[in-house]
Amino acid sequence: MTASLLLHFGEPFLYLLGIGYGLGRFVGELDGMPYFTFLASGFIAWSAMNVASM
């Protein structure tokens, strides 16, 4: 159970780091906010939905 919960929270975090910082270097800002911040809210919601569907 603990490993599954860690995986459900860890996977979106790794995607956020990879896409947020990797792709964020090329995208720059969206409506005055950094791309990483723009993605963070979506990945938090995605993580919550993954954990809720366990």
N, C-alpha and C positions, 0 to 999 in steps of 0.2 A: 504494500500500500504506500509506504513512504517513498520507495523508488519510483513508483508510478506518478505520485504527486510531484516529486522533484522533476521528473521528465516533462510533465505537462507545464510546469512553470519554466523549466530550463530551456526547452526548445524555442519558445517565442523570444526568450532573452538572447539566445545565440543568433536567431534570425535578425533581431533588432540590431545587434552589434554589427553583423555582417552587412546587412542592407543599409542600415542607418549611417554607418561610418564609411563603408565601401562605396556605395552609390551616392551617398550624401556629398562626397567630395566633388562629384560631377554635377549634381543638381543645384547645390547652393541653398538658396532660401525660397520659401513659398509664402507669399503674403506677409513678408517681414519676419517669419520665424524659421529657424534652422530646420532642415529636412529631418534630422534625427528627432526633434521635438514633434514634428508633424506625424511621424510614424509611431512614436511612443504610445500615443493614445489608442491607436488602432491595435497595436500589439498587446496592450494591457487588456482591452476588451476581448481579443482573440484568446488570450490566456485564461481569462475568466470563463469564457464559454467552453473551452476545452476541459477545465476542471469541473465545471458544472455537469458536463455530459458523461462523467466517469460513472 
